[in-house]
Amino acid sequence: MQDVAPVGSVPAGAVLPAFSAGIARVARSGARTPCRCSGATATPVSGRHLIRNAGLLAGAPPTSGRAGL
C-alpha cells in the first residue's frame, strides 16, 4: 500500500496558514465571534486559536513537495 500522508499534508500545510490569517483578523477586530472549528461551541476566537494552529504547523511532518512520487 502506498503512503498517502504527503498527499494530504501538502494542501493542509497551505490551508492552515490562510485559515490562521482569518483567525488573526477576527481576533484583532475585537469581534466576539464563536469558534466552530471543532464543533459547536460559544468560545470566541482568540490568540489561543493561533497558538493551537502554530503548534499544529510545527508538529506537521515535513514533505518533499513530491506527493506520491
trRosetta pair geometry for C-beta under 8 A, 3 or more apart (Angstrom, degrees):
i j d omega theta_ij theta_ji phi_ij phi_ji
2 68 6.8 49 159 -134 135 84
3 6 7.1 65 120 3 98 93
4 7 4.7 -39 -173 26 76 125
4 8 6.8 61 137 -11 86 98
4 68 7.1 15 -118 -82 62 100
5 8 6.3 -69 -157 43 36 99
5 9 5.8 27 157 -20 74 116
5 61 6.9 18 147 57 132 141
6 9 5.6 -60 -131 41 34 109
6 10 6.2 41 170 -30 69 101
6 63 4.7 131 -134 -135 94 118
6 64 7.2 -19 -133 33 144 78
6 66 7.6 -8 156 79 153 48
6 67 4.1 -170 123 -117 103 77
6 68 6.6 -157 77 -31 113 58
7 10 6.9 -53 -157 21 19 107
7 67 4.6 122 -85 179 54 129
7 68 5.7 42 -69 -40 104 110
8 11 6.7 -65 -159 44 38 98
8 12 5.9 32 153 -17 72 118
9 12 5.5 -61 -140 45 34 113
9 13 5.8 40 160 -25 69 108
9 60 6.2 146 -155 -174 111 110
9 61 6.3 -63 -126 63 163 89
9 63 5.2 162 96 -49 122 134
9 67 7.9 176 52 -99 82 115
10 13 5.9 -56 -147 34 25 111
10 14 6.8 18 154 -14 59 107
10 63 5.7 -111 -72 95 82 163
10 65 6.8 109 -115 -121 121 48
10 67 5.3 -91 -13 -50 139 132
11 14 5.6 -61 -151 38 37 110
11 15 6.0 27 157 -17 73 111
12 15 5.9 -58 -137 40 31 105
12 16 6.0 35 166 -27 67 108
12 60 7.4 -172 106 -127 115 138
13 16 6.4 -41 -131 27 24 111
13 17 7.7 22 168 -10 51 102
13 57 7.2 104 -132 -130 75 86
13 60 6.1 155 -89 143 99 161
13 63 7.2 -145 -9 20 152 124
14 17 7.1 -65 -166 33 28 102
14 18 7.1 17 149 -8 62 114
15 18 5.7 -66 -156 43 39 111
15 19 5.9 40 151 -22 74 110
16 19 5.5 -54 -142 39 32 114
16 20 6.2 36 156 -23 65 105
16 53 5.9 171 179 -162 103 104
16 56 6.4 -137 -151 102 150 123
16 57 5.9 -180 112 -74 140 99
17 20 5.4 -52 -145 35 33 115
17 21 6.6 40 153 -25 64 99
17 57 7.2 69 -65 -95 83 143
18 21 5.6 -46 -153 27 34 114
18 22 7.0 35 149 -16 61 101
19 22 5.7 -53 -158 34 36 113
19 23 6.6 37 146 -19 66 104
19 53 7.1 -162 94 -125 102 143
20 23 5.4 -50 -148 35 38 114
20 24 6.3 41 152 -22 67 102
20 50 5.9 95 -158 -125 99 76
20 53 4.5 178 -92 123 114 158
20 54 7.7 100 -130 -55 149 67
21 24 5.6 -50 -148 34 32 113
21 25 6.5 37 151 -22 63 103
22 25 5.6 -51 -149 32 33 114
22 26 6.6 28 155 -14 65 104
23 26 5.9 -58 -150 39 32 107
23 27 6.1 30 154 -19 67 110
23 35 7.9 31 -125 -109 107 113
23 45 5.6 -153 -151 -165 80 122
23 49 5.0 -129 -168 109 143 127
23 50 5.9 179 108 -69 125 81
23 53 7.0 160 36 -14 154 148
24 27 5.7 -56 -142 39 30 111
24 28 6.1 28 159 -18 65 109
24 50 6.0 69 -77 -90 85 131
25 28 6.1 -58 -147 38 25 108
25 29 6.5 28 154 -26 61 108
26 29 5.7 -55 -150 29 31 114
26 31 5.5 -73 -166 56 79 117
26 33 5.3 -67 -171 41 130 136
26 45 4.7 29 107 86 126 154
27 45 5.4 -117 -70 128 80 97
27 46 5.7 111 -124 -134 113 27
27 47 6.0 125 -173 -57 152 59
27 49 7.4 -164 -63 47 130 112
27 50 7.0 -75 0 -28 161 119
31 44 7.9 -169 115 -160 61 116
31 45 7.5 23 86 48 91 114
32 44 4.6 -71 -160 -109 63 140
33 44 6.2 103 63 -147 39 81
33 45 5.2 2 77 6 93 114
34 41 6.3 -174 -178 96 111 63
34 42 5.2 -75 -113 -144 130 35
34 43 6.4 96 -148 62 79 39
34 44 5.9 -72 -94 -92 45 49
34 45 7.5 122 174 -27 10 74
35 38 7.9 23 130 20 103 77
35 41 6.4 -12 76 75 76 112
35 43 5.6 -36 38 91 102 90
35 44 6.8 91 -15 172 85 17
35 45 4.9 123 -66 -79 97 69
35 49 5.9 -174 -107 -85 152 140
36 39 7.0 -111 -164 103 66 17
36 40 6.4 -2 -130 -102 95 42
36 41 6.8 173 -102 36 50 75
37 49 7.0 150 -16 -137 152 118
38 41 7.3 21 71 -7 80 130
43 46 7.9 -82 162 4 92 109
45 49 5.7 -49 -152 9 71 151
46 49 6.0 124 61 1 52 93
47 50 5.2 -50 -156 35 52 114
47 51 6.3 55 146 -22 74 99
48 51 5.6 -51 -149 35 36 113
48 52 6.4 41 150 -21 65 103
49 52 5.5 -48 -150 34 34 115
49 53 6.4 32 152 -17 64 105
50 53 5.7 -54 -147 38 33 110
50 54 6.3 38 152 -22 65 103
51 54 5.7 -51 -148 34 31 113
51 55 6.5 34 152 -19 62 104
52 55 5.7 -58 -156 35 31 113
52 56 6.5 31 149 -20 65 104
53 56 5.4 -49 -147 34 37 114
53 57 6.4 34 154 -16 66 103
54 57 5.8 -55 -148 39 32 109
54 58 6.1 31 153 -19 66 109
55 58 5.6 -54 -140 39 31 111
55 59 6.1 17 162 -8 65 113
56 59 6.1 -66 -143 45 25 102
56 60 6.5 44 153 -47 62 98
57 60 5.6 -37 -151 3 33 119
63 66 8.0 -170 161 34 88 53
63 67 6.8 1 -176 -74 133 83
66 69 4.2 -81 167 51 100 119
